[in-house]
């Protein structure tokens, strides 16, 4: 019985000691040094412009996709030092974002841009202000560039990634992405002799050759921008839709180069500067009326002006297929 009393006393003492020890401790959540970061990208793929009914988007898929942009396959997220503007981290995410895995706590400027564009290229993403979008040059003497396709971009200044944000929650970064380009349409009505038209193309003068993606500014290097056009005999008009990096200050001329069935070319030029610079032209529609009479005879009448169409058919773009 003596032994039993001692044993019970020892057990009681152990229990009391454990209770005191438990009271002196508390559960401390463990965190990694870096926060869990999730990047959320909202894509503005439908442009809010109203196009005249005469411009048949349904019959021209390439035009349709200039207003209803296909979903990007991949996006790049670049985080820059806000003081030096040098690249700190670059990560690849899906079209609507994803987890950022290697970014340390701190404050950054963020630029996201689309990968996988057909004609639009990018360069210098290692320096925030130098990064630009551009296309290939068709001719150099009087520069003509390839028409760009849409590139979705977004930016945020002074994004802060905290250290140990608390709990298991991620840090959410939301950025809105939109095209870096402008989309314009043109329609030329009252075409006489449209039954004689075999082919029509367009050339727009005084266009920007590229765009800096962070600032949205264009280098002052005007180029000619070629684009397709449609001949619409039922409405006696020509129309087209084109993308551009932007219009530079100065005279903007819409050139229409028409080839008739006899093989003759005619050039028609229209000063559209007032329409380009009109702040009320929110739908970015260029309209011209009359002044186009297509001959059925042979010979060439281009007024001594070379619209550089001879190089268009020489451009070859190789599309890799996996």
Buried (B, 14 or more C-beta within 10 A) or exposed (E): EEEEEEEEEEEEEEEEEEEEEEEEEEEEEEBEEBBBBBBEBEBEBEBEBEBBEBBBBEEBEEBBBBBEBEEBEEBBBBBBBBEEBEBBBBBEBEBBBBEBEEBEBBBBBBBBBBBEBEBBBBEEBEBBEEBBBBBEEBBEEEBBBBBBBBBBBBBBEEBEBEEEBEEEEBBEBEBBBBBBBBBBBBBBBBBEBBEBBEBBBBBBBBBBBBBBBBEEEBBEEBBBBBBBBBBBEEBBBBBBBBBBBBBBEEEBBBBBBBBBEEEBBBBBBBEBBEBBEEEEBEBBBBBBEEEBBBBEEEEEEBEEEEBBBEEBEEEEEEEEEE
